[in-house]
Amino acid sequence: QNPLKRYSGLREGGSSSMASDGSMANPQNKVTVVLGAQWGDEGKGKVVDLLAMDADIVCRCQGGNNAGHTVVVDSVEYDFHLLPSGVLNKKAVSFIGNGVVIHLPGLFEEAEKNLRKGKGKVMMCSVIDSPLHPPLVFNFHQAVDGIQEQQRQQQEGKNLGTTKKGIGPAYSSKAARNGLRVCDLVSDFKVFEDKFRMLAEHFLTMYPNLNVDIDSELEQLKAYAERLRPLVTDGVYFMHKALTGPSKKILVEGANAALLDIDFGTYPFVTSSNCTVGGVCTGLGVPPSYVGRVYGVVKAYTTRVGVGAFPTEQDNEIGELLQSKGREFGVTTGRKRRCGWLDLILVRYAHMVNGFSAIALTKLDILDTLPEIKVGVAYKVDGQPLPSFPANMDVLMRVTVEYKTFPGWCCSTEAARSFEELPSQAQTYIRFIEDFLQVPVKWVGVGKSRESMIKLF
């Protein structure tokens, strides 16, 4: 019997899930993805907040509370690290996917802190779902993160600049297959306790000076298990139902950014997860055919936290101006961000990996007072042009940058609410970015509020 005959009812009986050639037709619901296109801190939270206003589900798919997104609503500034920024939409379900590593004290503290800021206007945690698969970050993971950074400094004279939130050690436990997940915590606690003690002993063997209070942390985790249990669901089935059921708007909020991706970023000065579009599939259990529009968020200049190569960095008065005017401090660590000109070689590379449908260009207003503005358009090493973005960081440290210089507009853009209201020089700057990347700019940010995001199309 022809196996396709069994599906003839699907082809002929009105369902659109199967195409005439036996392949799956276009799915009804697709996820919209927002990703950082530089080294993070591009303003993803603001773009997510904008799109989340009419979303049904808002998801996080990777990273942990090393991420930091700031959203301003009604003059109240909310800081998010583990929670999706879309949690501000009371009608949406906020979903933390299996690719995220979760530090439970951090999660609940963050929810309560933002609830107090919103004076009860934000329905934190009552609308959070988490699948059974996410790995857990324990306090000893965070302590190990700090010890490892200290060792790198002593041995090599430099560290990676991690947030010391335990993200790398937690992902290492996942890869070593001795980590613990949400499903372990909400199941038989005695079994969880035995596994937890074994994992703690594993790290104590590796780091004898590690300060671990096993009994105290277990007691804390037992309480968190009770709070977490009503919020947990099977993530694969949850996402499958959302994607294949009635019409829904599903938004995925990427953390960190393309150049911090563990595979495609400026390794080793990267994070420990895939913050490019592939992380959406592996971090949520979403088939690639269900990925719809992918929006890249690009700051109108470039910033980077911590150490690592930064070709367009301006370690001078221009960098200081961008840093002070842009309030460039890390949301998670409070560290000053290094600042420099927009690097389009880097952004083009991010587009190659992610296939951006369109771009959100943020913080254009920070350039308002500059008499001239430069954009990095090519790299050279030893006088020879580089055909692609280098994978080797020793090479990236040696590049010289070829710039294109634009006249500044030397006036405020903050009141602009349409592309036509922007100064002509700013319009030229935006159009050049589009032409260079061959990607349209959909939004331009000229301030902190939702209203300051100008929609171009």
Disulfide bonds with the S-S distance in Angstrom:
none
